[in-house]
Amino acid sequence: MTAPAVPAREKLWTRNYAVITFENFLIAVNFWLLMPVVAKFATDEFGVSAALAGFSVSIFVIGAVIGRPLCGKWIHRIGQTRTIYAGIFVTVALTLAYLAVDNIVLLLLVRFLHGIAFGASHVAAGTIVAGVVPKERYGEGIGYFTLGQTVATGIGPFIGLLLIQHGSFDSVIVSSAAASALGLVILPFLSVRNLQLTPEQAEETKGLRLTSYIEPKVIPVSAVMLLVYLCYASVISFLALYSEEARLLGTATFFFIVFAVLVLITRPFVGRRFDTRGENSIIYPAIPVYAIGLAILSQARHGAVLLLAAGVMGLGFGAIQSATQATAVRISPPHRMGLAISTYYTFADVGAGVGPLLCGLLVPVAGYRGMYVAVALVALGSLFLYYALHGRHASRHVNTL
């Protein structure tokens, strides 16, 4: 008796998937090249206070928080292709606008508008990829897609700091604009059909109701990512100062490279396990791993320990990010996919924006090491939040492949 034939899995790496995945990487590079150098530029060029320099970084996130839900509300009515073209084109223009900035008010305005364009572009890319990935391969497909932005968090700050150390802020701007311009060049190779909304579905996005801007179904996993990004923002914002105090500044340069490499290594396994065993099998172990990485960071007194913390954090953060976004995509109705993606990233943006502020208030009281211990506890707390809001209700989503 012959065994029944196993149906072939749908192809993942189509042209559309490859283009939008690389596009997402370029969107993230545009952001992360500028992220670590804007505050320094504001301080050096305009002599502003540290608080105002920090606000020049945070106002970008405020813009993104506004841009994401607006894009989520309108993307299926305007069209996915038109939305991403507009978002990337405006991003290129606004990135080049930094070259004309000659005062702090203008810098804040450009940063705010740049954040709106970034948020819209990011949501458009996330919505498009959700439509081109086979449903039974959401975990793997979203995993590789988000890998691009994770890699960008490693190489973007590294290149940005390198350019400003050996060149100028203008060289960072040009490089950032070039990344987005390359995104415009590859967009014509993307060919996706816009979702046709029924009159009832179109009606859902009208008006000023909260559900016209937020997808309630993804709030539980999005709330978990708010805490995860809050913790990650503490690393982004204070690693340089912490490592300088610990006399590990030279090693800290490679922190995000190690972080990105570990995400890269683990992403294929994470995606396939999500597709066959569901989100709980990934998120339950990943959150404690992430918290352990933050705890190791709090006690780093040698370069090797600092890089060990980067690796352990990369294992946890990459798995959590991939699994939660894939979950948000899987549980959202197709006609509200844009809202689901925008809701997910809006919560992440809030965490990234609030994190530096709260941690900055904690540092004078507890010091950097104490602050990272507290952050590790917050990360561990997100495990209980996940269980309460989503994990205990999640089905054991299993595909037989």
Buried (B, 14 or more C-beta within 10 A) or exposed (E): EEEEEEEEEEEBEEEBBBBBBBBBBBBBBBBBBBBBBBBEBBBEBBEBEEEBBBBBBBBBBBBBBBBBBBBBBBBBBBBBBEBBBBBBBBBBBBBBBBEEBEEBEBBBBBBBBBBBBBBBBBBBBBBBBBBBBBEBBBBBBBBBBBBBBBBBBBBBBBBBBEBBEEEEBEBBBBBBBBBBBBBBEBBEEBEBEBBEBEEEBEEBBEEEEEEBBBBEBBBBBBBBBBBBBBBBBBBBBBBBEBBEEBEBBEBBBBBBBBBBBBBBEBBEEBBBBBBBBBBBBBBBBBBEBBBBBBBBBBEBEEBEBBBBBBBBBBBBBBBBBBBBBBBBBBBBEEBBBBBBBBBBBBBBBBBBBBBBBBBBEBBEEEBBBEBBBBBBEBBBBBBEBBBEBBBEEBEEBEBEE
